[in-house]
């Protein structure tokens, strides 16, 4: 060991202690070095550089080991190495930096080496440092939202959902579920509880668009949703059910309707769009509905290696694990890496192609396709027979005559309009069709 350390000035990478009796001071220095760039600790020399000396025996080694074990995480060290100086011994311990695993705590207090001092890191400063370094995930970071912006209806929903017996401590529950931090809502708290997440996050909303035909040229309906998770699912499902084309079949004298793309596949794609998107992106999630397909476009492409594992092994890799816990509370997330399997099996069972996945640099798209050919069902034949006697008709009249829902009536008439014999006039409740 270099005896030049005996003359070294205390600083960012070096400190000296008089003896191992300076128990806590030594522990603080070890933690501070580990949190910073590492350093050397010399024990057995006074501040005036006189040699005091230490014992080179098992008790000394044991005492130093106990000090190191009081650090969390326990840092890597080399030594102690003992040097003979003027008939006495001094000990030198090298402390290795934790790197990205910092900071190091000594007796539950984090320390950082600043010049020649061991500085305690205050709670809020530690939080900021962790956030800046990426140690705290996006979900756990503090947002600008206060508790006053919580949707009370949604909070009541979760109270009932978790079936708490006796008194329910809302603040404790939100803190335990990482919905709050430092008295404010965390980012995950905003997504789950805030009335309007867009007020506090970049672009957490979902835009859903229904197009006429197979090209994004003629927009029929559109909505942009920014709501807490529970309400967001309900609103998205409502828009999808209204705007998806449906098919019909007769079963035991009953006319049954179902979406032309299996609802199980559609719902699973929606779950993935909400749960696995990159909420730090400046882009929003988009759902585009066409006559022949649905596209779910998400900001944030999966890591290539993770995507390979997901496809090959159905590994349950979650970008937003805390959010996904709340998704599962909605009864729509299975959490075992089976989402892609559910979509594929639902599509194949309906005689459709497997879902398509398109990974771009900063986005991810799932495409669910309906059958390419348009087959006339029994209901379509009934519609054509009904229209023979008409020169003008409304959606309501079609619904009454064929006993079908409004979306079904509109979808069937879209096919008729394409033939060129009938023309659509007006929108929504004012919509009618003329020859």
Order of alpha helices (4+ residues) and beta strands (2+ residues): beta-alpha-beta-alpha-beta-beta-beta-beta-beta-beta-alpha-alpha-alpha-beta-beta-alpha-beta-beta-alpha-beta-beta-alpha-beta-beta-alpha-alpha-alpha-beta-beta-alpha-beta-alpha-alpha-beta-beta
